[in-house]
């Protein structure tokens, strides 16, 4: 963990803003509502361990990651509709692909936008989407490549890799599709009303399901 890492501030016993307070938790992961939520229901799935990307997670955590992700997708689907998962995977610290946060975070977002189609215009020339999972994310990292990864519920994942992919490409594509292309950056446009409504809705969902904000979702 590093004090310079914003997502490491979600660790226990550290003062947190409400949007950095975990809504869901498993032994090795938490989920927090995202700043810069272009739509309501936007969550981040974050490893408690300080790692650069999901492609650097140890194999022993893959099963728990998938189980926890499935729980989050199920909660969002019930509250908002079907969700997708995606990651901007940097090859190294301080690269543009990391979007300014060098701590792995998987976005879980309720949206029907065709990410492959909408992100492709932002990719460097010649970069293609290929079928993938966590193994392919690991391989991209081993090769020193930035990667973009996304998946729909119960479907195969897809990856695009390059030496330098650029910053916030999924966010740029989603913002453009929503008609607010200038608001893609989470730093400049924190979208706090959407974030706070996400907290309200999901806490209500937890209460309805006889859970509370401190409930631990332990992966099987």
MDAnalysis code that builds the backbone (N, CA, C; Angstrom):
import MDAnalysis as mda
import numpy as np

u = mda.Universe.empty(660, n_residues=220, atom_resindex=np.repeat(np.arange(220), 3), trajectory=True)
u.add_TopologyAttr("name", ["N", "CA", "C"] * 220)
u.add_TopologyAttr("resid", np.arange(1, 221))
u.add_TopologyAttr("resname", ["UNK", "UNK", "UNK", "UNK", "UNK", "UNK", "UNK", "UNK", "UNK", "UNK", "UNK", "UNK", "UNK", "UNK", "UNK", "UNK", "UNK", "UNK", "UNK", "UNK", "UNK", "UNK", "UNK", "UNK", "UNK", "UNK", "UNK", "UNK", "UNK", "UNK", "UNK", "UNK", "UNK", "UNK", "UNK", "UNK", "UNK", "UNK", "UNK", "UNK", "UNK", "UNK", "UNK", "UNK", "UNK", "UNK", "UNK", "UNK", "UNK", "UNK", "UNK", "UNK", "UNK", "UNK", "UNK", "UNK", "UNK", "UNK", "UNK", "UNK", "UNK", "UNK", "UNK", "UNK", "UNK", "UNK", "UNK", "UNK", "UNK", "UNK", "UNK", "UNK", "UNK", "UNK", "UNK", "UNK", "UNK", "UNK", "UNK", "UNK", "UNK", "UNK", "UNK", "UNK", "UNK", "UNK", "UNK", "UNK", "UNK", "UNK", "UNK", "UNK", "UNK", "UNK", "UNK", "UNK", "UNK", "UNK", "UNK", "UNK", "UNK", "UNK", "UNK", "UNK", "UNK", "UNK", "UNK", "UNK", "UNK", "UNK", "UNK", "UNK", "UNK", "UNK", "UNK", "UNK", "UNK", "UNK", "UNK", "UNK", "UNK", "UNK", "UNK", "UNK", "UNK", "UNK", "UNK", "UNK", "UNK", "UNK", "UNK", "UNK", "UNK", "UNK", "UNK", "UNK", "UNK", "UNK", "UNK", "UNK", "UNK", "UNK", "UNK", "UNK", "UNK", "UNK", "UNK", "UNK", "UNK", "UNK", "UNK", "UNK", "UNK", "UNK", "UNK", "UNK", "UNK", "UNK", "UNK", "UNK", "UNK", "UNK", "UNK", "UNK", "UNK", "UNK", "UNK", "UNK", "UNK", "UNK", "UNK", "UNK", "UNK", "UNK", "UNK", "UNK", "UNK", "UNK", "UNK", "UNK", "UNK", "UNK", "UNK", "UNK", "UNK", "UNK", "UNK", "UNK", "UNK", "UNK", "UNK", "UNK", "UNK", "UNK", "UNK", "UNK", "UNK", "UNK", "UNK", "UNK", "UNK", "UNK", "UNK", "UNK", "UNK", "UNK", "UNK", "UNK", "UNK", "UNK", "UNK", "UNK", "UNK", "UNK", "UNK", "UNK", "UNK", "UNK", "UNK", "UNK"])
u.atoms.positions = np.array([
    [0.847, -1.196, 0.000],
    [0.000, 0.000, 0.000],
    [0.877, 1.240, 0.000],
    [0.446, 2.272, -0.641],
    [1.192, 3.521, -0.665],
    [0.279, 4.673, -0.331],
    [0.806, 5.632, 0.452],
    [-0.011, 6.766, 0.869],
    [-0.388, 7.650, -0.308],
    [0.347, 7.536, -1.439],
    [0.047, 8.351, -2.614],
    [-1.098, 7.780, -3.433],
    [-1.549, 6.580, -3.105],
    [-2.577, 5.913, -3.896],
    [-3.960, 6.261, -3.363],
    [-4.807, 6.851, -4.204],
    [-6.148, 7.245, -3.769],
    [-6.980, 6.039, -3.372],
    [-6.876, 4.934, -4.117],
    [-7.690, 3.771, -3.799],
    [-7.195, 3.040, -2.559],
    [-5.921, 3.197, -2.213],
    [-5.451, 2.624, -0.961],
    [-6.072, 3.333, 0.239],
    [-6.639, 4.521, 0.031],
    [-7.297, 5.222, 1.133],
    [-8.571, 4.536, 1.568],
    [-9.016, 3.512, 0.821],
    [-10.198, 2.762, 1.216],
    [-9.874, 1.703, 2.258],
    [-8.617, 1.590, 2.655],
    [-8.229, 0.617, 3.671],
    [-8.868, 0.960, 5.016],
    [-9.030, -0.025, 5.924],
    [-9.639, 0.232, 7.222],
    [-8.878, 1.288, 8.012],
    [-9.605, 1.986, 8.877],
    [-9.039, 2.945, 9.826],
    [-8.435, 4.176, 9.167],
    [-8.838, 4.454, 7.942],
    [-8.417, 5.665, 7.245],
    [-9.652, 6.512, 7.005],
    [-9.538, 7.823, 7.267],
    [-10.694, 8.699, 7.021],
    [-11.058, 8.655, 5.541],
    [-12.350, 8.502, 5.264],
    [-12.804, 8.362, 3.880],
    [-13.977, 9.294, 3.615],
    [-14.038, 9.799, 2.389],
    [-15.258, 10.447, 1.931],
    [-16.291, 9.364, 1.680],
    [-17.554, 9.764, 1.590],
    [-18.610, 8.765, 1.473],
    [-18.448, 7.914, 0.220],
    [-17.964, 8.510, -0.863],
    [-17.818, 7.744, -2.100],
    [-16.598, 6.812, -2.071],
    [-15.759, 6.912, -1.050],
    [-14.665, 5.969, -0.880],
    [-14.969, 4.934, 0.200],
    [-16.202, 4.929, 0.707],
    [-16.600, 3.960, 1.718],
    [-17.133, 2.709, 1.031],
    [-16.558, 1.529, 1.308],
    [-17.009, 0.315, 0.618],
    [-18.490, 0.035, 0.822],
    [-19.156, -0.338, -0.257],
    [-20.545, -0.778, -0.193],
    [-20.631, -2.298, -0.100],
    [-19.670, -2.983, -0.675],
    [-19.618, -4.434, -0.661],
    [-18.183, -4.857, -0.379],
    [-18.029, -6.033, 0.196],
    [-16.698, -6.483, 0.572],
    [-16.612, -7.992, 0.527],
    [-15.448, -8.480, 0.115],
    [-15.100, -9.894, 0.225],
    [-13.737, -9.942, 0.911],
    [-13.183, -11.104, 1.172],
    [-11.912, -11.138, 1.896],
    [-10.795, -10.321, 1.251],
    [-10.719, -10.303, -0.079],
    [-9.600, -9.635, -0.748],
    [-9.992, -8.465, -1.637],
    [-11.297, -8.135, -1.675],
    [-11.762, -7.069, -2.556],
    [-12.812, -6.220, -1.855],
    [-12.941, -4.992, -2.327],
    [-14.044, -4.132, -1.925],
    [-14.675, -3.559, -3.182],
    [-15.868, -3.003, -3.044],
    [-16.483, -2.244, -4.117],
    [-16.943, -0.899, -3.575],
    [-16.567, 0.154, -4.276],
    [-16.925, 1.515, -3.886],
    [-17.666, 2.191, -5.031],
    [-18.534, 3.153, -4.726],
    [-19.170, 3.936, -5.789],
    [-18.125, 4.830, -6.437],
    [-18.207, 4.977, -7.737],
    [-17.155, 5.676, -8.474],
    [-17.413, 7.173, -8.580],
    [-16.351, 7.961, -8.348],
    [-16.395, 9.348, -8.777],
    [-16.416, 9.372, -10.307],
    [-17.005, 10.397, -10.852],
    [-17.092, 10.489, -12.307],
    [-18.113, 9.544, -12.903],
    [-19.126, 9.154, -12.111],
    [-20.145, 8.223, -12.605],
    [-20.976, 8.890, -13.693],
    [-20.766, 8.483, -14.917],
    [-21.526, 9.058, -16.022],
    [-22.966, 8.579, -16.025],
    [-23.209, 7.438, -15.381],
    [-24.563, 6.933, -15.160],
    [-24.657, 6.476, -13.710],
    [-25.870, 6.405, -13.198],
    [-26.055, 5.871, -11.848],
    [-25.745, 4.378, -11.820],
    [-25.275, 3.898, -10.686],
    [-24.960, 2.493, -10.510],
    [-23.514, 2.142, -10.813],
    [-22.694, 3.112, -11.131],
    [-21.305, 2.869, -11.529],
    [-20.481, 2.511, -10.300],
    [-19.929, 1.310, -10.264],
    [-19.113, 0.832, -9.149],
    [-17.690, 0.523, -9.599],
    [-16.770, 0.549, -8.644],
    [-15.415, 0.072, -8.848],
    [-15.196, -1.158, -7.978],
    [-14.644, -2.198, -8.571],
    [-14.230, -3.396, -7.842],
    [-12.722, -3.272, -7.645],
    [-12.282, -3.236, -6.384],
    [-10.906, -2.857, -6.058],
    [-10.238, -3.919, -5.187],
    [-9.072, -4.425, -5.563],
    [-8.339, -5.323, -4.668],
    [-7.867, -4.566, -3.423],
    [-7.935, -5.211, -2.275],
    [-7.392, -4.599, -1.065],
    [-5.874, -4.490, -1.147],
    [-5.252, -5.471, -1.779],
    [-3.805, -5.430, -1.979],
    [-3.467, -4.398, -3.051],
    [-2.388, -3.662, -2.831],
    [-1.984, -2.668, -3.822],
    [-1.316, -3.365, -5.002],
    [-2.046, -3.497, -6.105],
    [-1.513, -4.058, -7.349],
    [-1.870, -3.105, -8.476],
    [-1.099, -3.170, -9.551],
    [-1.245, -2.204, -10.631],
    [-2.496, -2.427, -11.462],
    [-2.813, -3.680, -11.761],
    [-3.942, -3.987, -12.640],
    [-4.457, -5.375, -12.309],
    [-5.624, -5.730, -12.857],
    [-6.131, -7.079, -12.660],
    [-5.211, -8.113, -13.309],
    [-4.437, -7.681, -14.282],
    [-3.464, -8.562, -14.906],
    [-2.272, -8.890, -14.029],
    [-2.155, -8.229, -12.878],
    [-1.061, -8.517, -11.949],
    [-1.546, -9.243, -10.694],
    [-2.841, -9.567, -10.640],
    [-3.355, -10.314, -9.490],
    [-2.765, -11.726, -9.468],
    [-2.484, -12.267, -8.275],
    [-2.045, -13.666, -8.218],
    [-3.174, -14.609, -8.612],
    [-2.810, -15.740, -9.188],
    [-3.807, -16.716, -9.628],
    [-4.748, -17.119, -8.501],
    [-4.243, -17.141, -7.275],
    [-5.046, -17.593, -6.136],
    [-6.250, -16.701, -5.862],
    [-6.269, -15.488, -6.430],
    [-7.370, -14.550, -6.190],
    [-8.367, -14.510, -7.335],
    [-8.112, -15.238, -8.414],
    [-8.979, -15.153, -9.585],
    [-10.394, -15.651, -9.304],
    [-10.523, -16.765, -8.602],
    [-11.854, -17.305, -8.338],
    [-12.674, -16.329, -7.500],
    [-12.060, -15.791, -6.467],
    [-12.785, -14.833, -5.618],
    [-13.173, -13.591, -6.406],
    [-12.285, -13.115, -7.264],
    [-12.607, -11.959, -8.100],
    [-13.846, -12.232, -8.934],
    [-13.891, -13.377, -9.586],
    [-15.030, -13.697, -10.449],
    [-16.319, -13.850, -9.657],
    [-16.239, -14.451, -8.483],
    [-17.429, -14.602, -7.639],
    [-17.933, -13.243, -7.156],
    [-17.020, -12.389, -6.721],
    [-17.398, -11.072, -6.219],
    [-17.978, -10.223, -7.344],
    [-17.351, -10.291, -8.507],
    [-17.858, -9.562, -9.683],
    [-19.276, -10.005, -10.025],
    [-19.539, -11.298, -9.956],
    [-20.878, -11.812, -10.259],
    [-21.908, -11.265, -9.269],
    [-21.532, -11.155, -8.004],
    [-22.442, -10.606, -6.994],
    [-22.765, -9.148, -7.300],
    [-21.755, -8.376, -7.637],
    [-21.977, -6.964, -7.946],
    [-22.851, -6.803, -9.183],
    [-22.573, -7.594, -10.209],
    [-23.384, -7.518, -11.431],
    [-24.840, -7.884, -11.151],
    [-25.049, -8.879, -10.293],
    [-26.416, -9.283, -9.955],
    [-27.145, -8.166, -9.222],
    [-26.462, -7.499, -8.279],
    [-27.085, -6.397, -7.544],
    [-27.424, -5.245, -8.482],
    [-26.495, -4.889, -9.372],
    [-26.757, -3.791, -10.299],
    [-27.860, -4.132, -11.286],
    [-27.879, -5.380, -11.743],
    [-28.924, -5.792, -12.684],
    [-30.296, -5.664, -12.051],
    [-30.399, -6.032, -10.790],
    [-31.692, -5.924, -10.105],
    [-32.106, -4.471, -9.924],
    [-31.123, -3.589, -9.677],
    [-31.436, -2.184, -9.403],
    [-31.524, -1.319, -10.665],
    [-30.703, -1.646, -11.669],
    [-30.571, -0.745, -12.812],
    [-30.715, -1.407, -14.176],
    [-30.500, -2.690, -14.255],
    [-30.434, -3.362, -15.546],
    [-29.057, -3.968, -15.741],
    [-28.894, -4.738, -16.809],
    [-27.667, -5.497, -17.036],
    [-26.427, -4.593, -17.025],
    [-25.340, -5.117, -16.438],
    [-24.103, -4.350, -16.281],
    [-22.973, -4.996, -17.077],
    [-22.001, -4.177, -17.426],
    [-20.773, -4.653, -18.054],
    [-19.616, -4.388, -17.098],
    [-18.515, -5.096, -17.310],
    [-17.296, -4.876, -16.549],
    [-16.191, -4.482, -17.521],
    [-15.368, -3.515, -17.134],
    [-14.248, -3.157, -17.999],
    [-13.092, -2.590, -17.184],
    [-11.903, -2.658, -17.772],
    [-10.703, -2.160, -17.119],
    [-9.793, -1.478, -18.126],
    [-9.211, -0.347, -17.700],
    [-8.084, 0.256, -18.395],
    [-6.838, -0.291, -17.721],
    [-6.121, -1.205, -18.355],
    [-4.994, -1.879, -17.729],
    [-3.660, -1.278, -18.126],
    [-3.010, -0.527, -17.234],
    [-1.727, 0.087, -17.583],
    [-0.595, -0.921, -17.568],
    [0.402, -0.700, -18.402],
    [1.579, -1.567, -18.433],
    [2.579, -1.209, -17.350],
    [2.511, 0.022, -16.845],
    [3.446, 0.493, -15.828],
    [2.816, 1.660, -15.084],
    [3.387, 2.009, -13.943],
    [2.900, 3.163, -13.203],
    [3.093, 4.443, -14.017],
    [2.200, 5.386, -13.775],
    [2.262, 6.714, -14.392],
    [2.063, 6.692, -15.912],
    [1.459, 5.629, -16.422],
    [1.143, 5.616, -17.849],
    [-0.240, 6.219, -18.066],
    [-0.500, 6.712, -19.267],
    [-1.791, 7.338, -19.555],
    [-2.940, 6.361, -19.382],
    [-2.698, 5.094, -19.684],
    [-3.773, 4.098, -19.612],
    [-4.311, 3.925, -18.203],
    [-3.502, 4.235, -17.193],
    [-3.941, 4.085, -15.813],
    [-4.903, 5.153, -15.343],
    [-5.134, 6.167, -16.159],
    [-6.124, 7.215, -15.840],
    [-5.781, 7.949, -14.550],
    [-4.494, 7.957, -14.175],
    [-4.084, 8.685, -12.982],
    [-4.224, 7.921, -11.689],
    [-4.618, 6.643, -11.737],
    [-4.772, 5.834, -10.523],
    [-4.032, 4.513, -10.736],
    [-2.863, 4.364, -10.125],
    [-2.052, 3.165, -10.316],
    [-2.386, 2.102, -9.277],
    [-3.654, 1.779, -9.196],
    [-4.159, 0.702, -8.329],
    [-5.288, 0.044, -9.111],
    [-5.223, -1.268, -9.251],
    [-6.199, -1.984, -10.072],
    [-7.629, -1.640, -9.677],
    [-8.465, -1.403, -10.658],
    [-9.889, -1.177, -10.399],
    [-10.683, -1.565, -11.631],
    [-11.627, -2.458, -11.430],
    [-12.515, -2.918, -12.489],
    [-13.823, -2.147, -12.390],
    [-14.219, -1.510, -13.472],
    [-15.478, -0.766, -13.504],
    [-16.633, -1.742, -13.733],
    [-17.677, -1.641, -12.930],
    [-18.909, -2.411, -13.120],
    [-20.019, -1.393, -13.363],
    [-20.568, -1.381, -14.571],
    [-21.420, -0.264, -14.998],
    [-22.692, -0.775, -15.676],
    [-23.852, -0.339, -15.211],
    [-25.087, -0.695, -15.912],
    [-25.221, 0.113, -17.205],
    [-25.077, -0.553, -18.320],
    [-25.188, 0.117, -19.612],
    [-25.435, -0.918, -20.702],
    [-26.107, -0.509, -21.758],
    [-26.320, -1.364, -22.925],
    [-25.454, -0.921, -24.106],
    [-24.546, 0.013, -23.876],
    [-23.685, 0.506, -24.942],
    [-22.782, -0.613, -25.449],
    [-22.646, -0.716, -26.745],
    [-21.751, -1.682, -27.372],
    [-20.320, -1.146, -27.256],
    [-19.597, -1.602, -26.227],
    [-18.291, -1.028, -25.944],
    [-17.284, -1.288, -27.058],
    [-17.292, -2.488, -27.614],
    [-16.331, -2.781, -28.686],
    [-16.499, -1.806, -29.850],
    [-17.731, -1.581, -30.242],
    [-17.988, -0.684, -31.367],
    [-17.661, 0.765, -31.022],
    [-18.046, 1.198, -29.835],
    [-17.914, 2.608, -29.489],
    [-16.497, 2.996, -29.088],
    [-15.708, 2.042, -28.583],
    [-14.340, 2.368, -28.184],
    [-13.370, 2.261, -29.353],
    [-13.681, 1.414, -30.325],
    [-12.761, 1.177, -31.444],
    [-12.263, 2.460, -32.113],
    [-13.101, 3.486, -32.347],
    [-12.573, 4.703, -32.981],
    [-11.499, 5.416, -32.161],
    [-11.419, 5.128, -30.858],
    [-10.419, 5.767, -30.006],
    [-9.115, 4.972, -29.938],
    [-9.090, 3.779, -30.524],
    [-7.911, 2.930, -30.460],
    [-6.876, 3.352, -31.507],
    [-5.590, 3.102, -31.211],
    [-4.570, 3.345, -32.244],
    [-4.844, 2.492, -33.481],
    [-4.389, 2.956, -34.606],
    [-4.604, 2.245, -35.874],
    [-4.067, 0.822, -35.778],
    [-4.879, -0.112, -36.242],
    [-4.454, -1.503, -36.297],
    [-4.731, -2.319, -35.052],
    [-5.143, -1.692, -33.971],
    [-5.431, -2.429, -32.732],
    [-6.800, -3.101, -32.861],
    [-6.858, -4.380, -32.549],
    [-8.078, -5.164, -32.687],
    [-8.500, -5.764, -31.348],
    [-9.787, -6.074, -31.245],
    [-10.314, -6.802, -30.097],
    [-10.154, -8.303, -30.342],
    [-9.701, -9.025, -29.319],
    [-9.607, -10.477, -29.398],
    [-10.215, -11.088, -28.141],
    [-10.748, -12.325, -28.223],
    [-11.336, -12.967, -27.039],
    [-10.301, -13.092, -25.925],
    [-10.762, -12.931, -24.673],
    [-9.801, -12.891, -23.568],
    [-10.466, -13.163, -22.231],
    [-9.619, -13.384, -21.254],
    [-9.987, -13.490, -19.851],
    [-8.817, -12.987, -19.033],
    [-8.771, -13.361, -17.760],
    [-7.699, -12.882, -16.903],
    [-6.328, -13.327, -17.385],
    [-6.240, -14.518, -17.971],
    [-4.946, -15.005, -18.453],
    [-4.378, -14.071, -19.525],
    [-5.232, -13.606, -20.413],
    [-4.775, -12.701, -21.462],
    [-4.374, -11.337, -20.891],
    [-5.053, -10.912, -19.838],
    [-4.645, -9.672, -19.157],
    [-3.263, -9.848, -18.536],
    [-3.025, -11.011, -17.924],
    [-1.702, -11.299, -17.372],
    [-0.637, -11.294, -18.460],
    [-0.948, -11.911, -19.590],
    [0.019, -11.989, -20.677],
    [0.343, -10.601, -21.216],
    [-0.665, -9.739, -21.337],
    [-0.412, -8.372, -21.797],
    [0.542, -7.664, -20.848],
    [0.319, -7.834, -19.555],
    [1.209, -7.183, -18.586],
    [2.624, -7.728, -18.699],
    [2.755, -9.036, -18.833],
    [4.090, -9.637, -18.953],
    [4.831, -9.100, -20.175],
    [4.091, -8.785, -21.219],
    [4.706, -8.281, -22.459],
    [4.922, -6.763, -22.425],
    [4.555, -6.114, -21.327],
    [4.737, -4.673, -21.218],
    [3.758, -3.873, -22.046],
    [2.539, -4.413, -22.224],
    [1.525, -3.752, -23.039],
    [0.408, -3.173, -22.171],
    [-0.051, -1.976, -22.535],
    [-1.327, -1.497, -22.010],
    [-2.432, -2.386, -22.562],
    [-3.527, -2.522, -21.803],
    [-4.661, -3.262, -22.346],
    [-5.975, -2.619, -21.951],
    [-6.959, -2.821, -22.793],
    [-8.360, -2.543, -22.467],
    [-9.068, -3.882, -22.434],
    [-9.843, -4.098, -21.386],
    [-10.560, -5.367, -21.245],
    [-12.008, -5.069, -20.898],
    [-12.945, -5.823, -21.510],
    [-14.342, -5.694, -21.100],
    [-15.055, -7.025, -21.280],
    [-16.156, -7.159, -20.550],
    [-16.989, -8.356, -20.686],
    [-18.419, -8.018, -20.314],
    [-19.353, -8.727, -20.962],
    [-20.753, -8.665, -20.613],
    [-21.073, -9.851, -19.708],
    [-22.150, -9.761, -18.904],
    [-22.483, -10.882, -18.020],
    [-22.660, -12.187, -18.791],
    [-22.044, -13.228, -18.276],
    [-22.188, -14.589, -18.836],
    [-21.685, -14.704, -20.266],
    [-20.799, -13.799, -20.664],
    [-20.214, -13.865, -22.000],
    [-18.699, -13.802, -21.897],
    [-18.019, -14.181, -22.967],
    [-16.570, -14.125, -22.993],
    [-16.107, -12.682, -22.913],
    [-14.872, -12.481, -22.439],
    [-14.297, -11.157, -22.410],
    [-13.546, -10.845, -23.695],
    [-13.181, -9.574, -23.842],
    [-12.443, -9.116, -25.027],
    [-11.339, -8.175, -24.578],
    [-10.205, -8.242, -25.287],
    [-9.057, -7.420, -24.929],
    [-8.488, -6.736, -26.166],
    [-7.975, -5.529, -25.973],
    [-7.212, -4.814, -26.990],
    [-5.915, -4.357, -26.334],
    [-4.777, -4.543, -27.004],
    [-3.482, -4.216, -26.409],
    [-2.655, -3.344, -27.340],
    [-1.761, -2.554, -26.717],
    [-0.853, -1.711, -27.496],
    [0.207, -1.174, -26.538],
    [1.262, -0.614, -27.085],
    [2.300, -0.014, -26.248],
    [1.803, 1.240, -25.537],
    [0.880, 1.952, -26.135],
    [0.362, 3.181, -25.526],
    [-1.064, 3.391, -26.008],
    [-2.034, 3.067, -25.151],
    [-3.441, 3.115, -25.572],
    [-4.105, 4.461, -25.307],
    [-3.547, 5.276, -24.450],
    [-4.197, 6.534, -24.133],
    [-5.047, 6.428, -22.877],
    [-5.648, 7.527, -22.491],
    [-6.316, 7.645, -21.190],
    [-7.840, 7.611, -21.293],
    [-8.462, 6.860, -20.392],
    [-9.913, 6.879, -20.159],
    [-10.727, 6.598, -21.428],
    [-10.293, 5.634, -22.217],
    [-10.953, 5.411, -23.506],
    [-12.376, 4.890, -23.352],
    [-12.613, 3.973, -22.402],
    [-13.990, 3.531, -22.172],
    [-14.856, 4.698, -21.717],
    [-14.321, 5.520, -20.830],
    [-15.088, 6.668, -20.346],
    [-15.366, 7.649, -21.486],
    [-14.390, 7.871, -22.350],
    [-14.606, 8.760, -23.487],
    [-15.736, 8.254, -24.378],
    [-15.725, 6.949, -24.628],
    [-16.740, 6.372, -25.508],
    [-18.131, 6.457, -24.887],
    [-18.234, 6.168, -23.600],
    [-19.529, 6.212, -22.926],
    [-20.048, 7.652, -22.875],
    [-19.171, 8.586, -22.522],
    [-19.586, 9.987, -22.455],
    [-20.075, 10.474, -23.815],
    [-19.379, 10.094, -24.869],
    [-19.796, 10.507, -26.210],
    [-21.154, 9.926, -26.560],
    [-21.374, 8.657, -26.224],
    [-22.651, 8.015, -26.527],
    [-23.790, 8.656, -25.744],
    [-23.490, 9.170, -24.552],
    [-24.510, 9.838, -23.728],
    [-24.747, 11.287, -24.151],
    [-23.967, 11.770, -25.113],
    [-24.120, 13.142, -25.581],
    [-23.421, 14.173, -24.734],
    [-22.475, 13.739, -23.885],
    [-21.720, 14.658, -23.037],
    [-20.218, 14.357, -23.181],
    [-19.687, 14.397, -24.392],
    [-18.304, 13.970, -24.608],
    [-17.280, 14.756, -23.804],
    [-17.581, 16.004, -23.489],
    [-16.630, 16.834, -22.760],
    [-16.566, 16.473, -21.276],
    [-17.464, 15.608, -20.810],
    [-17.519, 15.276, -19.391],
    [-16.922, 13.904, -19.066],
    [-16.061, 13.386, -19.915],
    [-15.540, 12.029, -19.709],
    [-14.607, 11.916, -18.506],
    [-13.907, 12.990, -18.143],
    [-12.871, 12.903, -17.118],
    [-13.465, 12.902, -15.712],
    [-13.108, 11.886, -14.928],
    [-13.606, 11.812, -13.539],
    [-12.997, 12.910, -12.676],
    [-11.822, 13.383, -13.019],
    [-11.196, 14.446, -12.223],
    [-11.908, 15.778, -12.410],
    [-12.234, 16.109, -13.647],
    [-12.842, 17.404, -13.945],
    [-14.349, 17.397, -13.763],
    [-14.973, 16.228, -13.873],
    [-16.430, 16.115, -13.771],
    [-16.767, 14.945, -12.838],
    [-16.733, 15.165, -11.526],
    [-16.934, 14.062, -10.572],
    [-18.348, 13.490, -10.553],
    [-19.320, 14.173, -11.140],
    [-20.683, 13.631, -11.262],
    [-21.237, 13.177, -9.905],
    [-21.070, 14.001, -8.896],
    [-21.450, 13.596, -7.539],
    [-22.933, 13.242, -7.382],
    [-23.862, 13.921, -8.049],
    [-25.264, 13.496, -7.896],
    [-25.493, 12.037, -8.275],
    [-24.870, 11.577, -9.361],
    [-25.010, 10.171, -9.738],
    [-24.388, 9.254, -8.696],
    [-23.226, 9.634, -8.192],
    [-22.544, 8.815, -7.191],
    [-23.371, 8.695, -5.922],
    [-23.907, 9.811, -5.451],
    [-24.672, 9.783, -4.204],
    [-25.976, 9.017, -4.382],
    [-26.597, 9.098, -5.560],
    [-27.821, 8.336, -5.797],
    [-27.512, 6.841, -5.844],
    [-26.350, 6.465, -6.382],
    [-25.936, 5.064, -6.377],
    [-25.834, 4.538, -4.945],
    [-25.216, 5.317, -4.075],
    [-25.092, 4.917, -2.672],
    [-26.474, 4.716, -2.056],
    [-27.377, 5.655, -2.303],
    [-28.730, 5.578, -1.750],
    [-29.458, 4.330, -2.240],
    [-29.408, 4.085, -3.538],
    [-30.132, 2.952, -4.115],
    [-29.567, 1.627, -3.616],
    [-28.256, 1.484, -3.601],
    [-27.665, 0.211, -3.213],
    [-27.768, -0.041, -1.714],
    [-27.739, 1.001, -0.910],
    [-27.981, 0.793, 0.520],
    [-29.428, 0.361, 0.762],
    [-30.348, 0.938, 0.004],
    [-31.737, 0.499, 0.101],
    [-31.864, -0.957, -0.331],
    [-31.156, -1.337, -1.387],
    [-31.171, -2.725, -1.848],
    [-30.639, -3.654, -0.770],
    [-29.569, -3.252, -0.097],
    [-29.003, -4.056, 0.981],
    [-30.010, -4.238, 2.117],
    [-30.682, -3.150, 2.480],
    [-31.674, -3.226, 3.555],
    [-32.830, -4.135, 3.157],
    [-33.266, -4.024, 1.910],
    [-34.366, -4.859, 1.427],
    [-33.996, -6.332, 1.462],
    [-32.717, -6.598, 1.247],
    [-32.235, -7.982, 1.262],
    [-31.663, -8.369, 2.618],
    [-32.013, -7.573, 3.647],
    [-31.611, -7.851, 5.030],
    [-30.099, -7.858, 5.190],
    [-29.462, -6.910, 4.495],
    [-28.031, -6.709, 4.629],
    [-27.817, -5.293, 5.119],
    [-26.574, -4.943, 5.414],
    [-26.259, -3.569, 5.760],
    [-24.956, -3.175, 5.103],
    [-24.561, -1.922, 5.260],
    [-23.403, -1.406, 4.553],
    [-22.112, -2.056, 4.993],
    [-22.120, -2.832, 6.082],
    [-20.913, -3.491, 6.551],
    [-20.933, -4.986, 6.248],
    [-21.945, -5.443, 5.490],
    [-22.026, -6.851, 5.172],
    [-20.837, -7.295, 4.344],
    [-20.313, -8.463, 4.635],
    [-19.174, -9.023, 3.902],
    [-19.677, -10.095, 2.944],
    [-19.370, -9.931, 1.688],
    [-19.711, -10.934, 0.691],
    [-18.485, -11.813, 0.516],
    [-18.448, -12.909, 1.202],
    [-17.282, -13.786, 1.145],
    [-17.459, -14.757, 0.000],
    [-16.496, -14.773, -0.924],
    [-16.584, -15.655, -2.078],
    [-16.524, -17.107, -1.648],
    [-17.294, -17.960, -2.339],
    [-17.296, -19.385, -2.003],
    [-15.972, -20.018, -2.383],
])
